[in-house]
Amino acid sequence: MPKKSDKIGVELSDFHYHEVRDRLKCIMDNIDRQLIQHPVIKLETEVKDNLVEGLEALWKAYNQLNNIE
């Protein structure tokens, strides 16, 4: 598993990682509720496909953060 980074010269705590995961989850929830579930997006399937693809990339990043010790 990847280790927590100190590349920027700042020691990052577990809370920093928890905080960024929480913010990412809030953004993903908003994208789903405010955009993907919107009637226009449901009709415009190409746009929906792009949004879903972006959301899947955010989920991948979220899961990567969960795997960092």
CHARMM internal coordinates of N, CA and C (Angstrom, degrees):
IC EDIT
DIST 1 N 1 CA 1.4465
DIST 1 CA 1 C 1.5290
ANGL 1 N 1 CA 1 C 110.01
DIST 1 C 2 N 1.3209
ANGL 1 CA 1 C 2 N 116.38
DIHE 1 N 1 CA 1 C 2 N 144.63
DIST 2 N 2 CA 1.4660
ANGL 1 C 2 N 2 CA 119.04
DIHE 1 CA 1 C 2 N 2 CA 177.90
DIST 2 CA 2 C 1.5287
ANGL 2 N 2 CA 2 C 111.36
DIHE 1 C 2 N 2 CA 2 C -64.31
DIST 2 C 3 N 1.3038
ANGL 2 CA 2 C 3 N 115.55
DIHE 2 N 2 CA 2 C 3 N 154.33
DIST 3 N 3 CA 1.4644
ANGL 2 C 3 N 3 CA 122.05
DIHE 2 CA 2 C 3 N 3 CA 178.99
DIST 3 CA 3 C 1.5197
ANGL 3 N 3 CA 3 C 109.42
DIHE 2 C 3 N 3 CA 3 C -101.22
DIST 3 C 4 N 1.3353
ANGL 3 CA 3 C 4 N 115.57
DIHE 3 N 3 CA 3 C 4 N 157.09
DIST 4 N 4 CA 1.4566
ANGL 3 C 4 N 4 CA 120.66
DIHE 3 CA 3 C 4 N 4 CA 175.90
DIST 4 CA 4 C 1.5185
ANGL 4 N 4 CA 4 C 109.33
DIHE 3 C 4 N 4 CA 4 C -63.60
DIST 4 C 5 N 1.3134
ANGL 4 CA 4 C 5 N 115.20
DIHE 4 N 4 CA 4 C 5 N 142.31
DIST 5 N 5 CA 1.4575
ANGL 4 C 5 N 5 CA 120.93
DIHE 4 CA 4 C 5 N 5 CA -172.65
DIST 5 CA 5 C 1.5165
ANGL 5 N 5 CA 5 C 112.48
DIHE 4 C 5 N 5 CA 5 C -94.52
DIST 5 C 6 N 1.3210
ANGL 5 CA 5 C 6 N 114.88
DIHE 5 N 5 CA 5 C 6 N 146.01
DIST 6 N 6 CA 1.4609
ANGL 5 C 6 N 6 CA 120.07
DIHE 5 CA 5 C 6 N 6 CA 169.56
DIST 6 CA 6 C 1.5324
ANGL 6 N 6 CA 6 C 108.89
DIHE 5 C 6 N 6 CA 6 C -126.06
DIST 6 C 7 N 1.3282
ANGL 6 CA 6 C 7 N 116.05
DIHE 6 N 6 CA 6 C 7 N 30.44
DIST 7 N 7 CA 1.4573
ANGL 6 C 7 N 7 CA 122.46
DIHE 6 CA 6 C 7 N 7 CA -176.91
DIST 7 CA 7 C 1.5226
ANGL 7 N 7 CA 7 C 112.81
DIHE 6 C 7 N 7 CA 7 C -58.32
DIST 7 C 8 N 1.3138
ANGL 7 CA 7 C 8 N 117.77
DIHE 7 N 7 CA 7 C 8 N -31.81
DIST 8 N 8 CA 1.4675
ANGL 7 C 8 N 8 CA 120.31
DIHE 7 CA 7 C 8 N 8 CA -175.72
DIST 8 CA 8 C 1.5204
ANGL 8 N 8 CA 8 C 111.78
DIHE 7 C 8 N 8 CA 8 C -89.90
DIST 8 C 9 N 1.3325
ANGL 8 CA 8 C 9 N 117.01
DIHE 8 N 8 CA 8 C 9 N 6.75
DIST 9 N 9 CA 1.4543
ANGL 8 C 9 N 9 CA 120.36
DIHE 8 CA 8 C 9 N 9 CA 178.04
DIST 9 CA 9 C 1.5110
ANGL 9 N 9 CA 9 C 113.68
DIHE 8 C 9 N 9 CA 9 C 80.13
DIST 9 C 10 N 1.3076
ANGL 9 CA 9 C 10 N 117.14
DIHE 9 N 9 CA 9 C 10 N 12.12
DIST 10 N 10 CA 1.4562
ANGL 9 C 10 N 10 CA 122.06
DIHE 9 CA 9 C 10 N 10 CA 178.41
DIST 10 CA 10 C 1.5176
ANGL 10 N 10 CA 10 C 107.54
DIHE 9 C 10 N 10 CA 10 C -119.99
DIST 10 C 11 N 1.3032
ANGL 10 CA 10 C 11 N 115.77
DIHE 10 N 10 CA 10 C 11 N 130.19
DIST 11 N 11 CA 1.4666
ANGL 10 C 11 N 11 CA 119.06
DIHE 10 CA 10 C 11 N 11 CA 177.45
DIST 11 CA 11 C 1.5250
ANGL 11 N 11 CA 11 C 108.63
DIHE 10 C 11 N 11 CA 11 C -75.23
DIST 11 C 12 N 1.3199
ANGL 11 CA 11 C 12 N 116.10
DIHE 11 N 11 CA 11 C 12 N 122.38
DIST 12 N 12 CA 1.4605
ANGL 11 C 12 N 12 CA 121.17
DIHE 11 CA 11 C 12 N 12 CA -178.59
DIST 12 CA 12 C 1.5229
ANGL 12 N 12 CA 12 C 109.43
DIHE 11 C 12 N 12 CA 12 C -97.13
DIST 12 C 13 N 1.3073
ANGL 12 CA 12 C 13 N 115.63
DIHE 12 N 12 CA 12 C 13 N 134.90
DIST 13 N 13 CA 1.4601
ANGL 12 C 13 N 13 CA 120.92
DIHE 12 CA 12 C 13 N 13 CA -179.53
DIST 13 CA 13 C 1.5206
ANGL 13 N 13 CA 13 C 110.34
DIHE 12 C 13 N 13 CA 13 C -93.79
DIST 13 C 14 N 1.3192
ANGL 13 CA 13 C 14 N 115.66
DIHE 13 N 13 CA 13 C 14 N 171.13
DIST 14 N 14 CA 1.4632
ANGL 13 C 14 N 14 CA 120.64
DIHE 13 CA 13 C 14 N 14 CA 174.94
DIST 14 CA 14 C 1.5203
ANGL 14 N 14 CA 14 C 110.45
DIHE 13 C 14 N 14 CA 14 C -58.21
DIST 14 C 15 N 1.3314
ANGL 14 CA 14 C 15 N 116.44
DIHE 14 N 14 CA 14 C 15 N -34.44
DIST 15 N 15 CA 1.4634
ANGL 14 C 15 N 15 CA 119.57
DIHE 14 CA 14 C 15 N 15 CA -179.11
DIST 15 CA 15 C 1.5259
ANGL 15 N 15 CA 15 C 111.33
DIHE 14 C 15 N 15 CA 15 C -63.99
DIST 15 C 16 N 1.3320
ANGL 15 CA 15 C 16 N 118.12
DIHE 15 N 15 CA 15 C 16 N -37.25
DIST 16 N 16 CA 1.4671
ANGL 15 C 16 N 16 CA 120.50
DIHE 15 CA 15 C 16 N 16 CA 177.97
DIST 16 CA 16 C 1.5304
ANGL 16 N 16 CA 16 C 110.25
DIHE 15 C 16 N 16 CA 16 C -57.96
DIST 16 C 17 N 1.3159
ANGL 16 CA 16 C 17 N 115.67
DIHE 16 N 16 CA 16 C 17 N -42.36
DIST 17 N 17 CA 1.4582
ANGL 16 C 17 N 17 CA 120.17
DIHE 16 CA 16 C 17 N 17 CA -179.86
DIST 17 CA 17 C 1.5288
ANGL 17 N 17 CA 17 C 111.08
DIHE 16 C 17 N 17 CA 17 C -70.80
DIST 17 C 18 N 1.3121
ANGL 17 CA 17 C 18 N 116.51
DIHE 17 N 17 CA 17 C 18 N -39.60
DIST 18 N 18 CA 1.4641
ANGL 17 C 18 N 18 CA 120.53
DIHE 17 CA 17 C 18 N 18 CA 176.42
DIST 18 CA 18 C 1.5318
ANGL 18 N 18 CA 18 C 109.64
DIHE 17 C 18 N 18 CA 18 C -61.66
DIST 18 C 19 N 1.3203
ANGL 18 CA 18 C 19 N 116.10
DIHE 18 N 18 CA 18 C 19 N -43.61
DIST 19 N 19 CA 1.4629
ANGL 18 C 19 N 19 CA 121.59
DIHE 18 CA 18 C 19 N 19 CA -177.81
DIST 19 CA 19 C 1.5322
ANGL 19 N 19 CA 19 C 111.70
DIHE 18 C 19 N 19 CA 19 C -62.13
DIST 19 C 20 N 1.3211
ANGL 19 CA 19 C 20 N 117.17
DIHE 19 N 19 CA 19 C 20 N -44.95
DIST 20 N 20 CA 1.4634
ANGL 19 C 20 N 20 CA 119.12
DIHE 19 CA 19 C 20 N 20 CA -178.47
DIST 20 CA 20 C 1.5279
ANGL 20 N 20 CA 20 C 110.99
DIHE 19 C 20 N 20 CA 20 C -69.43
DIST 20 C 21 N 1.3327
ANGL 20 CA 20 C 21 N 117.06
DIHE 20 N 20 CA 20 C 21 N -34.55
DIST 21 N 21 CA 1.4698
ANGL 20 C 21 N 21 CA 118.97
DIHE 20 CA 20 C 21 N 21 CA 175.47
DIST 21 CA 21 C 1.5206
ANGL 21 N 21 CA 21 C 110.51
DIHE 20 C 21 N 21 CA 21 C -65.25
DIST 21 C 22 N 1.3335
ANGL 21 CA 21 C 22 N 117.10
DIHE 21 N 21 CA 21 C 22 N -41.28
DIST 22 N 22 CA 1.4610
ANGL 21 C 22 N 22 CA 121.02
DIHE 21 CA 21 C 22 N 22 CA 179.03
DIST 22 CA 22 C 1.5302
ANGL 22 N 22 CA 22 C 110.91
DIHE 21 C 22 N 22 CA 22 C -62.48
DIST 22 C 23 N 1.3235
ANGL 22 CA 22 C 23 N 116.79
DIHE 22 N 22 CA 22 C 23 N -45.18
DIST 23 N 23 CA 1.4683
ANGL 22 C 23 N 23 CA 120.33
DIHE 22 CA 22 C 23 N 23 CA 179.18
DIST 23 CA 23 C 1.5153
ANGL 23 N 23 CA 23 C 111.47
DIHE 22 C 23 N 23 CA 23 C -64.08
DIST 23 C 24 N 1.3143
ANGL 23 CA 23 C 24 N 116.84
DIHE 23 N 23 CA 23 C 24 N -40.38
DIST 24 N 24 CA 1.4481
ANGL 23 C 24 N 24 CA 121.10
DIHE 23 CA 23 C 24 N 24 CA 178.39
DIST 24 CA 24 C 1.5246
ANGL 24 N 24 CA 24 C 110.61
DIHE 23 C 24 N 24 CA 24 C -63.61
DIST 24 C 25 N 1.3185
ANGL 24 CA 24 C 25 N 116.77
DIHE 24 N 24 CA 24 C 25 N -41.70
DIST 25 N 25 CA 1.4733
ANGL 24 C 25 N 25 CA 120.78
DIHE 24 CA 24 C 25 N 25 CA 178.47
DIST 25 CA 25 C 1.5253
ANGL 25 N 25 CA 25 C 110.89
DIHE 24 C 25 N 25 CA 25 C -63.25
DIST 25 C 26 N 1.3300
ANGL 25 CA 25 C 26 N 117.57
DIHE 25 N 25 CA 25 C 26 N -40.84
DIST 26 N 26 CA 1.4721
ANGL 25 C 26 N 26 CA 121.09
DIHE 25 CA 25 C 26 N 26 CA 177.34
DIST 26 CA 26 C 1.5271
ANGL 26 N 26 CA 26 C 111.03
DIHE 25 C 26 N 26 CA 26 C -61.17
DIST 26 C 27 N 1.3194
ANGL 26 CA 26 C 27 N 116.36
DIHE 26 N 26 CA 26 C 27 N -43.26
DIST 27 N 27 CA 1.4660
ANGL 26 C 27 N 27 CA 120.76
DIHE 26 CA 26 C 27 N 27 CA 179.47
DIST 27 CA 27 C 1.5221
ANGL 27 N 27 CA 27 C 110.58
DIHE 26 C 27 N 27 CA 27 C -64.54
DIST 27 C 28 N 1.3289
ANGL 27 CA 27 C 28 N 116.91
DIHE 27 N 27 CA 27 C 28 N -43.28
DIST 28 N 28 CA 1.4647
ANGL 27 C 28 N 28 CA 120.37
DIHE 27 CA 27 C 28 N 28 CA 179.52
DIST 28 CA 28 C 1.5234
ANGL 28 N 28 CA 28 C 110.79
DIHE 27 C 28 N 28 CA 28 C -63.37
DIST 28 C 29 N 1.3284
ANGL 28 CA 28 C 29 N 116.98
DIHE 28 N 28 CA 28 C 29 N -42.00
DIST 29 N 29 CA 1.4601
ANGL 28 C 29 N 29 CA 120.32
DIHE 28 CA 28 C 29 N 29 CA 178.01
DIST 29 CA 29 C 1.5269
ANGL 29 N 29 CA 29 C 111.20
DIHE 28 C 29 N 29 CA 29 C -61.74
DIST 29 C 30 N 1.3341
ANGL 29 CA 29 C 30 N 116.57
DIHE 29 N 29 CA 29 C 30 N -42.14
DIST 30 N 30 CA 1.4629
ANGL 29 C 30 N 30 CA 120.52
DIHE 29 CA 29 C 30 N 30 CA 178.77
DIST 30 CA 30 C 1.5236
ANGL 30 N 30 CA 30 C 111.72
DIHE 29 C 30 N 30 CA 30 C -64.44
DIST 30 C 31 N 1.3138
ANGL 30 CA 30 C 31 N 117.34
DIHE 30 N 30 CA 30 C 31 N -42.70
DIST 31 N 31 CA 1.4670
ANGL 30 C 31 N 31 CA 120.50
DIHE 30 CA 30 C 31 N 31 CA 178.06
DIST 31 CA 31 C 1.5154
ANGL 31 N 31 CA 31 C 110.01
DIHE 30 C 31 N 31 CA 31 C -59.01
DIST 31 C 32 N 1.3263
ANGL 31 CA 31 C 32 N 116.42
DIHE 31 N 31 CA 31 C 32 N -43.40
DIST 32 N 32 CA 1.4614
ANGL 31 C 32 N 32 CA 119.45
DIHE 31 CA 31 C 32 N 32 CA -179.96
DIST 32 CA 32 C 1.5291
ANGL 32 N 32 CA 32 C 111.37
DIHE 31 C 32 N 32 CA 32 C -66.83
DIST 32 C 33 N 1.3252
ANGL 32 CA 32 C 33 N 116.78
DIHE 32 N 32 CA 32 C 33 N -52.77
DIST 33 N 33 CA 1.4652
ANGL 32 C 33 N 33 CA 120.04
DIHE 32 CA 32 C 33 N 33 CA -174.92
DIST 33 CA 33 C 1.5258
ANGL 33 N 33 CA 33 C 113.54
DIHE 32 C 33 N 33 CA 33 C -70.13
DIST 33 C 34 N 1.3270
ANGL 33 CA 33 C 34 N 117.35
DIHE 33 N 33 CA 33 C 34 N -40.93
DIST 34 N 34 CA 1.4618
ANGL 33 C 34 N 34 CA 120.45
DIHE 33 CA 33 C 34 N 34 CA -172.92
DIST 34 CA 34 C 1.5272
ANGL 34 N 34 CA 34 C 113.57
DIHE 33 C 34 N 34 CA 34 C -89.39
DIST 34 C 35 N 1.3125
ANGL 34 CA 34 C 35 N 117.43
DIHE 34 N 34 CA 34 C 35 N -25.51
DIST 35 N 35 CA 1.4617
ANGL 34 C 35 N 35 CA 119.91
DIHE 34 CA 34 C 35 N 35 CA -177.08
DIST 35 CA 35 C 1.5280
ANGL 35 N 35 CA 35 C 112.81
DIHE 34 C 35 N 35 CA 35 C -114.63
DIST 35 C 36 N 1.3084
ANGL 35 CA 35 C 36 N 117.21
DIHE 35 N 35 CA 35 C 36 N -61.82
DIST 36 N 36 CA 1.4624
ANGL 35 C 36 N 36 CA 119.95
DIHE 35 CA 35 C 36 N 36 CA -173.50
DIST 36 CA 36 C 1.5254
ANGL 36 N 36 CA 36 C 111.69
DIHE 35 C 36 N 36 CA 36 C -61.26
DIST 36 C 37 N 1.3250
ANGL 36 CA 36 C 37 N 117.56
DIHE 36 N 36 CA 36 C 37 N -34.28
DIST 37 N 37 CA 1.4650
ANGL 36 C 37 N 37 CA 120.67
DIHE 36 CA 36 C 37 N 37 CA -179.96
DIST 37 CA 37 C 1.5336
ANGL 37 N 37 CA 37 C 112.97
DIHE 36 C 37 N 37 CA 37 C -85.70
DIST 37 C 38 N 1.3184
ANGL 37 CA 37 C 38 N 118.14
DIHE 37 N 37 CA 37 C 38 N -2.29
DIST 38 N 38 CA 1.4610
ANGL 37 C 38 N 38 CA 121.96
DIHE 37 CA 37 C 38 N 38 CA -179.35
DIST 38 CA 38 C 1.5343
ANGL 38 N 38 CA 38 C 109.56
DIHE 37 C 38 N 38 CA 38 C -69.71
DIST 38 C 39 N 1.3366
ANGL 38 CA 38 C 39 N 117.68
DIHE 38 N 38 CA 38 C 39 N 139.05
DIST 39 N 39 CA 1.4711
ANGL 38 C 39 N 39 CA 120.58
DIHE 38 CA 38 C 39 N 39 CA -177.68
DIST 39 CA 39 C 1.5333
ANGL 39 N 39 CA 39 C 113.87
DIHE 38 C 39 N 39 CA 39 C -56.67
DIST 39 C 40 N 1.3205
ANGL 39 CA 39 C 40 N 117.52
DIHE 39 N 39 CA 39 C 40 N -37.80
DIST 40 N 40 CA 1.4675
ANGL 39 C 40 N 40 CA 119.66
DIHE 39 CA 39 C 40 N 40 CA 179.38
DIST 40 CA 40 C 1.5223
ANGL 40 N 40 CA 40 C 110.42
DIHE 39 C 40 N 40 CA 40 C -62.69
DIST 40 C 41 N 1.3245
ANGL 40 CA 40 C 41 N 116.11
DIHE 40 N 40 CA 40 C 41 N -44.57
DIST 41 N 41 CA 1.4682
ANGL 40 C 41 N 41 CA 120.11
DIHE 40 CA 40 C 41 N 41 CA -178.49
DIST 41 CA 41 C 1.5257
ANGL 41 N 41 CA 41 C 110.58
DIHE 40 C 41 N 41 CA 41 C -67.16
DIST 41 C 42 N 1.3190
ANGL 41 CA 41 C 42 N 116.89
DIHE 41 N 41 CA 41 C 42 N -34.77
DIST 42 N 42 CA 1.4653
ANGL 41 C 42 N 42 CA 118.99
DIHE 41 CA 41 C 42 N 42 CA 177.55
DIST 42 CA 42 C 1.5292
ANGL 42 N 42 CA 42 C 111.04
DIHE 41 C 42 N 42 CA 42 C -63.66
DIST 42 C 43 N 1.3349
ANGL 42 CA 42 C 43 N 117.16
DIHE 42 N 42 CA 42 C 43 N -32.98
DIST 43 N 43 CA 1.4646
ANGL 42 C 43 N 43 CA 120.89
DIHE 42 CA 42 C 43 N 43 CA 178.54
DIST 43 CA 43 C 1.5265
ANGL 43 N 43 CA 43 C 112.20
DIHE 42 C 43 N 43 CA 43 C -80.50
DIST 43 C 44 N 1.3062
ANGL 43 CA 43 C 44 N 116.72
DIHE 43 N 43 CA 43 C 44 N -35.99
DIST 44 N 44 CA 1.4676
ANGL 43 C 44 N 44 CA 121.63
DIHE 43 CA 43 C 44 N 44 CA -178.42
DIST 44 CA 44 C 1.5304
ANGL 44 N 44 CA 44 C 108.83
DIHE 43 C 44 N 44 CA 44 C -90.72
DIST 44 C 45 N 1.3133
ANGL 44 CA 44 C 45 N 115.05
DIHE 44 N 44 CA 44 C 45 N 83.85
DIST 45 N 45 CA 1.4628
ANGL 44 C 45 N 45 CA 120.27
DIHE 44 CA 44 C 45 N 45 CA -169.35
DIST 45 CA 45 C 1.5273
ANGL 45 N 45 CA 45 C 113.65
DIHE 44 C 45 N 45 CA 45 C -65.52
DIST 45 C 46 N 1.3330
ANGL 45 CA 45 C 46 N 118.69
DIHE 45 N 45 CA 45 C 46 N -31.71
DIST 46 N 46 CA 1.4617
ANGL 45 C 46 N 46 CA 119.43
DIHE 45 CA 45 C 46 N 46 CA 178.34
DIST 46 CA 46 C 1.5256
ANGL 46 N 46 CA 46 C 110.60
DIHE 45 C 46 N 46 CA 46 C -66.47
DIST 46 C 47 N 1.3116
ANGL 46 CA 46 C 47 N 116.09
DIHE 46 N 46 CA 46 C 47 N -39.94
DIST 47 N 47 CA 1.4596
ANGL 46 C 47 N 47 CA 120.25
DIHE 46 CA 46 C 47 N 47 CA 177.16
DIST 47 CA 47 C 1.5242
ANGL 47 N 47 CA 47 C 109.29
DIHE 46 C 47 N 47 CA 47 C -65.56
DIST 47 C 48 N 1.3357
ANGL 47 CA 47 C 48 N 116.58
DIHE 47 N 47 CA 47 C 48 N -44.25
DIST 48 N 48 CA 1.4601
ANGL 47 C 48 N 48 CA 120.62
DIHE 47 CA 47 C 48 N 48 CA 178.95
DIST 48 CA 48 C 1.5267
ANGL 48 N 48 CA 48 C 110.57
DIHE 47 C 48 N 48 CA 48 C -59.39
DIST 48 C 49 N 1.3308
ANGL 48 CA 48 C 49 N 116.76
DIHE 48 N 48 CA 48 C 49 N -42.73
DIST 49 N 49 CA 1.4611
ANGL 48 C 49 N 49 CA 119.95
DIHE 48 CA 48 C 49 N 49 CA 179.51
DIST 49 CA 49 C 1.5248
ANGL 49 N 49 CA 49 C 111.15
DIHE 48 C 49 N 49 CA 49 C -58.92
DIST 49 C 50 N 1.3393
ANGL 49 CA 49 C 50 N 117.09
DIHE 49 N 49 CA 49 C 50 N -41.28
DIST 50 N 50 CA 1.4608
ANGL 49 C 50 N 50 CA 120.59
DIHE 49 CA 49 C 50 N 50 CA 178.53
DIST 50 CA 50 C 1.5235
ANGL 50 N 50 CA 50 C 111.60
DIHE 49 C 50 N 50 CA 50 C -65.71
DIST 50 C 51 N 1.3275
ANGL 50 CA 50 C 51 N 116.88
DIHE 50 N 50 CA 50 C 51 N -41.01
DIST 51 N 51 CA 1.4591
ANGL 50 C 51 N 51 CA 120.17
DIHE 50 CA 50 C 51 N 51 CA 178.40
DIST 51 CA 51 C 1.5240
ANGL 51 N 51 CA 51 C 111.11
DIHE 50 C 51 N 51 CA 51 C -65.50
DIST 51 C 52 N 1.3003
ANGL 51 CA 51 C 52 N 116.67
DIHE 51 N 51 CA 51 C 52 N -42.62
DIST 52 N 52 CA 1.4637
ANGL 51 C 52 N 52 CA 120.53
DIHE 51 CA 51 C 52 N 52 CA 179.09
DIST 52 CA 52 C 1.5261
ANGL 52 N 52 CA 52 C 110.15
DIHE 51 C 52 N 52 CA 52 C -63.77
DIST 52 C 53 N 1.3173
ANGL 52 CA 52 C 53 N 117.17
DIHE 52 N 52 CA 52 C 53 N -39.87
DIST 53 N 53 CA 1.4669
ANGL 52 C 53 N 53 CA 120.72
DIHE 52 CA 52 C 53 N 53 CA 177.68
DIST 53 CA 53 C 1.5311
ANGL 53 N 53 CA 53 C 110.74
DIHE 52 C 53 N 53 CA 53 C -61.38
DIST 53 C 54 N 1.3253
ANGL 53 CA 53 C 54 N 115.94
DIHE 53 N 53 CA 53 C 54 N -42.98
DIST 54 N 54 CA 1.4695
ANGL 53 C 54 N 54 CA 119.85
DIHE 53 CA 53 C 54 N 54 CA 177.47
DIST 54 CA 54 C 1.5118
ANGL 54 N 54 CA 54 C 111.83
DIHE 53 C 54 N 54 CA 54 C -64.62
DIST 54 C 55 N 1.3214
ANGL 54 CA 54 C 55 N 116.44
DIHE 54 N 54 CA 54 C 55 N -41.34
DIST 55 N 55 CA 1.4567
ANGL 54 C 55 N 55 CA 121.00
DIHE 54 CA 54 C 55 N 55 CA 178.92
DIST 55 CA 55 C 1.5234
ANGL 55 N 55 CA 55 C 111.01
DIHE 54 C 55 N 55 CA 55 C -63.78
DIST 55 C 56 N 1.3157
ANGL 55 CA 55 C 56 N 116.53
DIHE 55 N 55 CA 55 C 56 N -38.80
DIST 56 N 56 CA 1.4658
ANGL 55 C 56 N 56 CA 120.08
DIHE 55 CA 55 C 56 N 56 CA 177.46
DIST 56 CA 56 C 1.5282
ANGL 56 N 56 CA 56 C 110.97
DIHE 55 C 56 N 56 CA 56 C -63.88
DIST 56 C 57 N 1.3413
ANGL 56 CA 56 C 57 N 117.42
DIHE 56 N 56 CA 56 C 57 N -37.05
DIST 57 N 57 CA 1.4644
ANGL 56 C 57 N 57 CA 120.85
DIHE 56 CA 56 C 57 N 57 CA 176.78
DIST 57 CA 57 C 1.5262
ANGL 57 N 57 CA 57 C 110.50
DIHE 56 C 57 N 57 CA 57 C -65.30
DIST 57 C 58 N 1.3281
ANGL 57 CA 57 C 58 N 117.46
DIHE 57 N 57 CA 57 C 58 N -38.80
DIST 58 N 58 CA 1.4652
ANGL 57 C 58 N 58 CA 120.69
DIHE 57 CA 57 C 58 N 58 CA 177.12
DIST 58 CA 58 C 1.5223
ANGL 58 N 58 CA 58 C 110.85
DIHE 57 C 58 N 58 CA 58 C -65.54
DIST 58 C 59 N 1.3353
ANGL 58 CA 58 C 59 N 117.23
DIHE 58 N 58 CA 58 C 59 N -39.80
DIST 59 N 59 CA 1.4659
ANGL 58 C 59 N 59 CA 120.47
DIHE 58 CA 58 C 59 N 59 CA 176.79
DIST 59 CA 59 C 1.5281
ANGL 59 N 59 CA 59 C 110.60
DIHE 58 C 59 N 59 CA 59 C -62.34
DIST 59 C 60 N 1.3327
ANGL 59 CA 59 C 60 N 116.09
DIHE 59 N 59 CA 59 C 60 N -38.78
DIST 60 N 60 CA 1.4655
ANGL 59 C 60 N 60 CA 119.59
DIHE 59 CA 59 C 60 N 60 CA 178.24
DIST 60 CA 60 C 1.5305
ANGL 60 N 60 CA 60 C 109.64
DIHE 59 C 60 N 60 CA 60 C -61.81
DIST 60 C 61 N 1.3254
ANGL 60 CA 60 C 61 N 116.87
DIHE 60 N 60 CA 60 C 61 N -44.46
DIST 61 N 61 CA 1.4696
ANGL 60 C 61 N 61 CA 120.81
DIHE 60 CA 60 C 61 N 61 CA 178.40
DIST 61 CA 61 C 1.5277
ANGL 61 N 61 CA 61 C 110.45
DIHE 60 C 61 N 61 CA 61 C -63.09
DIST 61 C 62 N 1.3252
ANGL 61 CA 61 C 62 N 117.14
DIHE 61 N 61 CA 61 C 62 N -41.77
DIST 62 N 62 CA 1.4619
ANGL 61 C 62 N 62 CA 122.30
DIHE 61 CA 61 C 62 N 62 CA 178.58
DIST 62 CA 62 C 1.5299
ANGL 62 N 62 CA 62 C 109.97
DIHE 61 C 62 N 62 CA 62 C -58.47
DIST 62 C 63 N 1.3234
ANGL 62 CA 62 C 63 N 115.95
DIHE 62 N 62 CA 62 C 63 N -46.46
DIST 63 N 63 CA 1.4663
ANGL 62 C 63 N 63 CA 120.22
DIHE 62 CA 62 C 63 N 63 CA 179.96
DIST 63 CA 63 C 1.5205
ANGL 63 N 63 CA 63 C 112.09
DIHE 62 C 63 N 63 CA 63 C -67.44
DIST 63 C 64 N 1.3211
ANGL 63 CA 63 C 64 N 117.36
DIHE 63 N 63 CA 63 C 64 N -35.14
DIST 64 N 64 CA 1.4726
ANGL 63 C 64 N 64 CA 120.02
DIHE 63 CA 63 C 64 N 64 CA 176.11
DIST 64 CA 64 C 1.5174
ANGL 64 N 64 CA 64 C 109.71
DIHE 63 C 64 N 64 CA 64 C -62.44
DIST 64 C 65 N 1.3207
ANGL 64 CA 64 C 65 N 117.38
DIHE 64 N 64 CA 64 C 65 N -41.50
DIST 65 N 65 CA 1.4728
ANGL 64 C 65 N 65 CA 120.63
DIHE 64 CA 64 C 65 N 65 CA 178.73
DIST 65 CA 65 C 1.5220
ANGL 65 N 65 CA 65 C 110.84
DIHE 64 C 65 N 65 CA 65 C -63.73
DIST 65 C 66 N 1.3249
ANGL 65 CA 65 C 66 N 117.26
DIHE 65 N 65 CA 65 C 66 N -34.99
DIST 66 N 66 CA 1.4652
ANGL 65 C 66 N 66 CA 121.04
DIHE 65 CA 65 C 66 N 66 CA 178.76
DIST 66 CA 66 C 1.5231
ANGL 66 N 66 CA 66 C 111.59
DIHE 65 C 66 N 66 CA 66 C -65.79
DIST 66 C 67 N 1.3264
ANGL 66 CA 66 C 67 N 117.45
DIHE 66 N 66 CA 66 C 67 N -24.58
DIST 67 N 67 CA 1.4649
ANGL 66 C 67 N 67 CA 121.35
DIHE 66 CA 66 C 67 N 67 CA -176.35
DIST 67 CA 67 C 1.5259
ANGL 67 N 67 CA 67 C 113.07
DIHE 66 C 67 N 67 CA 67 C -91.78
DIST 67 C 68 N 1.3228
ANGL 67 CA 67 C 68 N 117.68
DIHE 67 N 67 CA 67 C 68 N -1.40
DIST 68 N 68 CA 1.4621
ANGL 67 C 68 N 68 CA 120.66
DIHE 67 CA 67 C 68 N 68 CA -179.92
DIST 68 CA 68 C 1.5161
ANGL 68 N 68 CA 68 C 109.10
DIHE 67 C 68 N 68 CA 68 C -86.59
DIST 68 C 69 N 1.3263
ANGL 68 CA 68 C 69 N 116.00
DIHE 68 N 68 CA 68 C 69 N 129.23
DIST 69 N 69 CA 1.4665
ANGL 68 C 69 N 69 CA 120.80
DIHE 68 CA 68 C 69 N 69 CA -179.84
DIST 69 CA 69 C 1.4992
ANGL 69 N 69 CA 69 C 110.21
DIHE 68 C 69 N 69 CA 69 C -99.53
END
COOR INIT
IC SEED 1 N 1 CA 1 C
IC BUILD
